[in-house]
Amino acid sequence: MDRTPIKTPCVKVCFVDPKAGVCLGCFRTMEELGRWTRYSDAERDAIMQALPERETAYRATRVKQC
């Protein structure tokens, strides 16, 4: 059986910021991480498109805290 790998934004840097509730490697939430294999391709694509903005917002918040 030919299985196409599931697309993922994982960069193998798994550390969740407990305050923000996101992985600092890929910026997915805990729920997204846990449900990733159950999402449809369209749902995964939508999440992946949101990740750059989520990362930018997270980093902007971190700069303000320093």
The first five atom37 places (N, CA, C, CB, O) and aatype in JSON, in Angstrom:
{
  "aatype": [12, 3, 1, 16, 14, 9, 11, 16, 14, 4, 19, 11, 19, 4, 13, 19, 3, 14, 11, 0, 7, 19, 4, 10, 7, 4, 13, 1, 16, 12, 6, 6, 10, 7, 1, 17, 16, 1, 18, 15, 3, 0, 6, 1, 3, 0, 9, 12, 5, 0, 10, 14, 6, 1, 6, 16, 0, 18, 1, 0, 16, 1, 19, 11, 5, 4],
  "atom_mask": [
    [1, 1, 1, 1, 1],
    [1, 1, 1, 1, 1],
    [1, 1, 1, 1, 1],
    [1, 1, 1, 1, 1],
    [1, 1, 1, 1, 1],
    [1, 1, 1, 1, 1],
    [1, 1, 1, 1, 1],
    [1, 1, 1, 1, 1],
    [1, 1, 1, 1, 1],
    [1, 1, 1, 1, 1],
    [1, 1, 1, 1, 1],
    [1, 1, 1, 1, 1],
    [1, 1, 1, 1, 1],
    [1, 1, 1, 1, 1],
    [1, 1, 1, 1, 1],
    [1, 1, 1, 1, 1],
    [1, 1, 1, 1, 1],
    [1, 1, 1, 1, 1],
    [1, 1, 1, 1, 1],
    [1, 1, 1, 1, 1],
    [1, 1, 1, 0, 1],
    [1, 1, 1, 1, 1],
    [1, 1, 1, 1, 1],
    [1, 1, 1, 1, 1],
    [1, 1, 1, 0, 1],
    [1, 1, 1, 1, 1],
    [1, 1, 1, 1, 1],
    [1, 1, 1, 1, 1],
    [1, 1, 1, 1, 1],
    [1, 1, 1, 1, 1],
    [1, 1, 1, 1, 1],
    [1, 1, 1, 1, 1],
    [1, 1, 1, 1, 1],
    [1, 1, 1, 0, 1],
    [1, 1, 1, 1, 1],
    [1, 1, 1, 1, 1],
    [1, 1, 1, 1, 1],
    [1, 1, 1, 1, 1],
    [1, 1, 1, 1, 1],
    [1, 1, 1, 1, 1],
    [1, 1, 1, 1, 1],
    [1, 1, 1, 1, 1],
    [1, 1, 1, 1, 1],
    [1, 1, 1, 1, 1],
    [1, 1, 1, 1, 1],
    [1, 1, 1, 1, 1],
    [1, 1, 1, 1, 1],
    [1, 1, 1, 1, 1],
    [1, 1, 1, 1, 1],
    [1, 1, 1, 1, 1],
    [1, 1, 1, 1, 1],
    [1, 1, 1, 1, 1],
    [1, 1, 1, 1, 1],
    [1, 1, 1, 1, 1],
    [1, 1, 1, 1, 1],
    [1, 1, 1, 1, 1],
    [1, 1, 1, 1, 1],
    [1, 1, 1, 1, 1],
    [1, 1, 1, 1, 1],
    [1, 1, 1, 1, 1],
    [1, 1, 1, 1, 1],
    [1, 1, 1, 1, 1],
    [1, 1, 1, 1, 1],
    [1, 1, 1, 1, 1],
    [1, 1, 1, 1, 1],
    [1, 1, 1, 1, 1]
  ],
  "atom_positions": [
    [[0.85, -1.18, 0.0], [0.0, 0.0, 0.0], [0.9, 1.25, 0.0], [-0.97, 0.0, 1.23], [1.81, 1.36, 0.82]],
    [[0.63, 2.16, -0.91], [1.4, 3.4, -1.03], [0.8, 4.45, -0.08], [1.41, 3.93, -2.5], [-0.33, 4.89, -0.28]],
    [[1.57, 4.84, 0.93], [1.09, 5.83, 1.89], [1.85, 7.13, 1.69], [1.25, 5.33, 3.35], [3.08, 7.16, 1.75]],
    [[1.11, 8.18, 1.47], [1.71, 9.51, 1.34], [1.94, 10.05, 2.75], [0.81, 10.48, 0.5], [1.03, 10.04, 3.57]],
    [[3.15, 10.53, 3.03], [3.4, 11.08, 4.36], [2.51, 12.29, 4.64], [4.88, 11.47, 4.5], [2.17, 13.05, 3.74]],
    [[2.15, 12.45, 5.89], [1.35, 13.6, 6.31], [2.26, 14.82, 6.37], [0.67, 13.34, 7.69], [3.34, 14.78, 6.96]],
    [[1.8, 15.92, 5.76], [2.56, 17.17, 5.84], [2.58, 17.65, 7.28], [1.95, 18.26, 4.91], [1.58, 17.54, 8.01]],
    [[3.71, 18.17, 7.69], [3.84, 18.67, 9.04], [4.83, 19.84, 9.09], [4.29, 17.54, 9.98], [5.8, 19.86, 8.34]],
    [[4.58, 20.8, 9.97], [5.52, 21.91, 10.12], [6.61, 21.59, 11.16], [4.77, 23.18, 10.53], [7.43, 22.44, 11.48]],
    [[6.61, 20.37, 11.68], [7.55, 19.99, 12.73], [8.98, 20.16, 12.26], [7.31, 18.53, 13.16], [9.36, 19.74, 11.16]],
    [[9.79, 20.81, 13.11], [11.21, 20.99, 12.82], [12.05, 20.24, 13.85], [11.57, 22.49, 12.8], [13.26, 20.46, 13.96]],
    [[11.41, 19.36, 14.6], [12.07, 18.51, 15.61], [12.73, 19.33, 16.72], [13.11, 17.64, 14.93], [13.75, 18.92, 17.29]],
    [[12.14, 20.47, 17.03], [12.53, 21.29, 18.17], [11.27, 21.43, 19.01], [13.13, 22.71, 17.72], [10.54, 22.42, 18.9]],
    [[11.02, 20.44, 19.84], [9.76, 20.38, 20.56], [9.91, 20.92, 21.98], [9.24, 18.94, 20.59], [10.45, 20.25, 22.86]],
    [[9.43, 22.12, 22.18], [9.4, 22.74, 23.49], [8.17, 23.61, 23.54], [10.71, 23.56, 23.79], [8.02, 24.53, 22.74]],
    [[7.28, 23.32, 24.47], [6.04, 24.07, 24.57], [6.19, 25.16, 25.63], [4.85, 23.14, 24.92], [6.55, 24.89, 26.77]],
    [[5.91, 26.39, 25.22], [5.87, 27.51, 26.16], [4.56, 27.36, 26.94], [5.96, 28.92, 25.42], [3.48, 27.5, 26.36]],
    [[4.64, 27.08, 28.23], [3.42, 26.84, 28.99], [2.48, 28.05, 29.07], [3.77, 26.4, 30.37], [1.26, 27.89, 29.16]],
    [[3.05, 29.24, 29.05], [2.2, 30.44, 29.12], [1.48, 30.67, 27.8], [3.05, 31.68, 29.47], [0.29, 30.98, 27.79]],
    [[2.19, 30.53, 26.7], [1.59, 30.76, 25.38], [0.83, 29.54, 24.89], [2.66, 31.14, 24.37], [-0.09, 29.66, 24.08]],
    [[1.21, 28.36, 25.37], [0.54, 27.14, 24.95], [0.85, 26.71, 23.54], [0.0, 0.0, 0.0], [0.04, 26.05, 22.89]],
    [[2.05, 27.09, 23.05], [2.45, 26.71, 21.69], [3.84, 26.09, 21.71], [2.42, 27.92, 20.74], [4.66, 26.41, 22.58]],
    [[4.09, 25.23, 20.76], [5.42, 24.65, 20.55], [6.3, 25.72, 19.93], [5.36, 23.37, 19.65], [5.9, 26.36, 18.96]],
    [[7.48, 25.92, 20.47], [8.38, 26.95, 19.95], [9.16, 26.5, 18.73], [9.34, 27.38, 21.02], [9.92, 27.28, 18.15]],
    [[8.99, 25.26, 18.32], [9.6, 24.8, 17.08], [8.7, 25.05, 15.89], [0.0, 0.0, 0.0], [9.15, 25.52, 14.84]],
    [[7.4, 24.73, 16.06], [6.48, 24.83, 14.92], [5.3, 25.78, 15.16], [5.94, 23.47, 14.59], [4.59, 26.13, 14.22]],
    [[5.11, 26.2, 16.4], [4.06, 27.14, 16.8], [2.64, 26.57, 16.71], [4.14, 28.36, 15.94], [1.67, 27.31, 16.6]],
    [[2.54, 25.24, 16.78], [1.22, 24.63, 16.91], [0.84, 24.58, 18.38], [1.21, 23.2, 16.29], [1.7, 24.52, 19.26]],
    [[-0.47, 24.61, 18.63], [-0.97, 24.5, 20.0], [-0.91, 23.04, 20.45], [-2.42, 25.05, 20.11], [-0.7, 22.14, 19.63]],
    [[-1.09, 22.83, 21.74], [-1.11, 21.46, 22.26], [-2.23, 20.65, 21.6], [-1.3, 21.47, 23.79], [-2.03, 19.48, 21.25]],
    [[-3.39, 21.25, 21.43], [-4.51, 20.56, 20.77], [-4.13, 20.18, 19.34], [-5.77, 21.44, 20.77], [-4.39, 19.05, 18.9]],
    [[-3.52, 21.1, 18.62], [-3.13, 20.83, 17.24], [-2.09, 19.71, 17.18], [-2.58, 22.1, 16.58], [-2.16, 18.85, 16.3]],
    [[-1.14, 19.73, 18.1], [-0.14, 18.68, 18.14], [-0.79, 17.32, 18.37], [0.89, 18.96, 19.24], [-0.47, 16.34, 17.7]],
    [[-1.7, 17.27, 19.32], [-2.36, 16.01, 19.67], [-3.29, 15.48, 18.6], [0.0, 0.0, 0.0], [-3.46, 14.27, 18.46]],
    [[-3.9, 16.36, 17.84], [-4.89, 15.94, 16.84], [-4.34, 15.92, 15.42], [-6.07, 16.86, 16.9], [-5.09, 15.59, 14.49]],
    [[-3.08, 16.24, 15.22], [-2.51, 16.46, 13.89], [-2.83, 15.32, 12.92], [-1.02, 16.62, 13.99], [-3.24, 15.58, 11.78]],
    [[-2.67, 14.09, 13.33], [-2.89, 12.97, 12.41], [-4.37, 12.74, 12.11], [-2.29, 11.7, 12.97], [-4.71, 12.04, 11.16]],
    [[-5.24, 13.33, 12.92], [-6.68, 13.16, 12.69], [-7.29, 14.29, 11.86], [-7.4, 13.07, 14.01], [-8.42, 14.19, 11.4]],
    [[-6.54, 15.37, 11.67], [-7.03, 16.47, 10.84], [-7.04, 16.06, 9.37], [-6.17, 17.74, 11.05], [-6.26, 15.2, 8.95]],
    [[-7.91, 16.67, 8.62], [-7.9, 16.45, 7.16], [-6.74, 17.25, 6.57], [-9.27, 16.89, 6.51], [-6.16, 18.11, 7.24]],
    [[-6.4, 16.97, 5.33], [-5.35, 17.73, 4.65], [-5.69, 19.22, 4.64], [-5.14, 17.22, 3.21], [-4.82, 20.07, 4.85]],
    [[-6.96, 19.54, 4.39], [-7.39, 20.94, 4.34], [-7.22, 21.61, 5.71], [-8.86, 21.04, 3.89], [-6.79, 22.76, 5.79]],
    [[-7.56, 20.9, 6.78], [-7.4, 21.46, 8.13], [-5.92, 21.68, 8.44], [-8.04, 20.53, 9.18], [-5.55, 22.72, 9.0]],
    [[-5.08, 20.72, 8.1], [-3.64, 20.88, 8.34], [-3.09, 22.06, 7.52], [-2.88, 19.58, 7.98], [-2.29, 22.84, 8.03]],
    [[-3.51, 22.18, 6.27], [-3.06, 23.29, 5.44], [-3.46, 24.64, 6.04], [-3.63, 23.17, 4.02], [-2.66, 25.58, 6.04]],
    [[-4.68, 24.73, 6.54], [-5.15, 25.99, 7.14], [-4.32, 26.34, 8.38], [-6.65, 25.88, 7.53], [-3.96, 27.5, 8.57]],
    [[-4.03, 25.35, 9.19], [-3.21, 25.6, 10.38], [-1.81, 26.03, 9.96], [-3.15, 24.33, 11.28], [-1.26, 26.98, 10.51]],
    [[-1.24, 25.32, 9.0], [0.12, 25.65, 8.56], [0.21, 27.06, 7.98], [0.6, 24.64, 7.53], [1.23, 27.73, 8.13]],
    [[-0.84, 27.5, 7.34], [-0.84, 28.88, 6.8], [-0.91, 29.91, 7.92], [-2.01, 29.08, 5.85], [-0.44, 31.03, 7.75]],
    [[-1.5, 29.55, 9.05], [-1.62, 30.47, 10.19], [-0.34, 30.54, 11.02], [-2.78, 30.05, 11.07], [-0.17, 31.49, 11.78]],
    [[0.54, 29.57, 10.9], [1.71, 29.49, 11.77], [2.69, 30.66, 11.65], [2.44, 28.24, 11.49], [3.18, 31.12, 12.68]],
    [[3.0, 31.16, 10.46], [3.93, 32.3, 10.4], [3.42, 33.53, 11.16], [4.18, 32.69, 8.96], [4.2, 34.2, 11.85]],
    [[2.16, 33.81, 11.06], [1.59, 34.95, 11.79], [1.61, 34.68, 13.3], [0.14, 35.23, 11.32], [1.87, 35.59, 14.09]],
    [[1.34, 33.46, 13.67], [1.37, 33.07, 15.08], [2.79, 33.22, 15.64], [0.87, 31.61, 15.25], [2.98, 33.69, 16.76]],
    [[3.77, 32.82, 14.86], [5.17, 32.97, 15.29], [5.54, 34.44, 15.44], [6.11, 32.28, 14.29], [6.17, 34.82, 16.42]],
    [[5.15, 35.26, 14.48], [5.44, 36.69, 14.53], [4.82, 37.32, 15.77], [4.93, 37.4, 13.26], [5.47, 38.1, 16.47]],
    [[3.57, 36.99, 16.05], [2.89, 37.53, 17.23], [3.58, 37.08, 18.51], [1.42, 37.11, 17.24], [3.74, 37.87, 19.44]],
    [[3.99, 35.82, 18.56], [4.67, 35.31, 19.74], [5.99, 36.06, 19.96], [4.92, 33.78, 19.61], [6.29, 36.49, 21.07]],
    [[6.76, 36.2, 18.9], [8.06, 36.86, 19.03], [7.9, 38.34, 19.4], [8.85, 36.73, 17.71], [8.71, 38.88, 20.16]],
    [[6.88, 38.99, 18.9], [6.62, 40.4, 19.26], [6.29, 40.51, 20.73], [5.46, 40.98, 18.41], [6.72, 41.45, 21.4]],
    [[5.55, 39.56, 21.25], [5.21, 39.54, 22.67], [6.47, 39.34, 23.51], [4.19, 38.42, 22.96], [6.62, 39.98, 24.55]],
    [[7.35, 38.48, 23.07], [8.59, 38.21, 23.8], [9.49, 39.46, 23.83], [9.34, 37.03, 23.16], [10.13, 39.73, 24.85]],
    [[9.53, 40.21, 22.74], [10.36, 41.42, 22.69], [9.85, 42.43, 23.69], [10.38, 42.03, 21.27], [10.64, 43.09, 24.37]],
    [[8.53, 42.57, 23.8], [7.93, 43.53, 24.73], [8.22, 43.15, 26.18], [6.42, 43.62, 24.52], [8.32, 44.03, 27.03]],
    [[8.37, 41.86, 26.46], [8.62, 41.41, 27.83], [10.06, 41.62, 28.27], [8.26, 39.94, 27.95], [10.34, 41.66, 29.47]],
    [[10.98, 41.76, 27.33], [12.41, 41.9, 27.67], [12.77, 43.29, 28.09], [13.27, 41.51, 26.51], [13.93, 43.56, 28.41]]
  ]
}
